[in-house]
Amino acid sequence: MVYYLIICRSLTYAQRTSAVLERVGITAHIMRTPRAIAGEGCSHGVKVSQRRLPEALVALNRAGLSPKRVFIMEADGSYQEVRL
Amino acid sequence: MIYFDSAATTLQKPLAVAQVAAKAVNAYASPGRGGHPAAMAAAAVAYQCRVAAGELLGVSDPDRVIFTCNATHALNIAIASLVSPGDTVVVSGWEHNAVTRPLKALGAKVKVARGLLFDPQSILADFEMLVTPEVKCVICTQCSNVFGMVLPIEALAALCRDRGVPLIVDASQSAGCLPVDLEGWGAAFVAMPGHKGLYGPQGTGLLLCGADRAVKPLLLGGTGSASLSQEMPDFLPDRLEAGTHNIPGISGLLEGIRFVAKKRPEVILSHERKLLAMAREGLSQIPGVELFCDPLGQNQTGVLSLRIHTMDCEEAAQWLGDHAVAVRAGLHCAPLAHETVGTLDTGTVRLSFSAFNTPREVERFLNLMERMARKR
């Protein structure tokens, strides 16, 4: 399944991100960031479905939360960074 | 046992506190260390606790609710973040050693705003005089742990904002029974234990951090984030939370905070003040007992200090302990407060109530005190 991964600076930030999205009805699952895209080391991200990213970004913007980076997981399992 | 030592730690807790703490030992792992269910369950509890604490204590951003081991730990972080050797700091004359010892170790120049017991305006007037341009930081307890006196934090916070001086509030005796409002006050830091008025387990504490405040970690190590860097993360809460969290404690603290929020701090305060008024009335009939009470009752929580003129305070507390009443005697780790009031040589016997104490317990205590008086 193709999905977007919103990378967060900390676990708590990921939890805040997830809480904001869940409140507006977007399923948002917290997961460890895959090592290949983790950058500075261990981090957490929030997984949202491919079709919900635009409204997720709007909701996060309204809540004053800024994603560190956003990746899309392609069908072959690789990750591509999304320019926002 | 009648337990009147809640200013040290509340011994009677809501049932759920011990239940969830015990569950956490076997069911919850370490937040941020793994994506498996046990780690994520631990992370969820920690986050819920940050949110619940933030709602009760005036913090809109859960990132700025930091878990510590106790209030002393929280105060040490706050002081280390704001005070450098040689800095001038103003403290109230009612501070605990958790404030004065770190300042002494840092070599700070300390000015003391004493004021008079149960006279908040006099304390505020002293602060107004002492908070001058060279002052780097103001530290004030919201409530004296010895005398239960409520200090004028809201007005002091306004003074600090006007003069551009960061304020550290010690809410050790006030969190759970008085309004605590980090953002409303515009304080730099508010520190508190989890095991007193928030009814959590021992080994828990909170540090609330003001927005955009640089913080200095006391403990360095793993945070489960930014692991490639050999510097501590520059974001909260990770910057101040190295090492594995006390998840059983945090689970229990969450239940304690929920208990306080449901019951409401003002209701708990009112209950404790009723018990205090009852104790005061009874004790005032016993010859040789000196009470330290607010004449109006508005500036005192459920903490009452007393002296018995023909008996050492420690002996009195021991006698009460032998008769199944737990109180605390001595200097209560606050020699500065005793010095301010003039009780440094004798110490006091301190009663401190909680939401779980009853009028019947106060009656039994008063009967014992009458017996003690007859024996002297």
Interface residues (C-beta under 8 A of the other chain):
Chain A: R9 S10 L11 T12 Y13 Q15 R16 A19 I30 M31 R32 G39 E40 G41 C42 S43 H44
Chain B: P31 G32 G34 G35 M40 A43 A44 A46 Y47 R50 V51 D61 P62 D63 G224 S225 A226 S227 L228 S229 P233 F235 L236 P237 D238
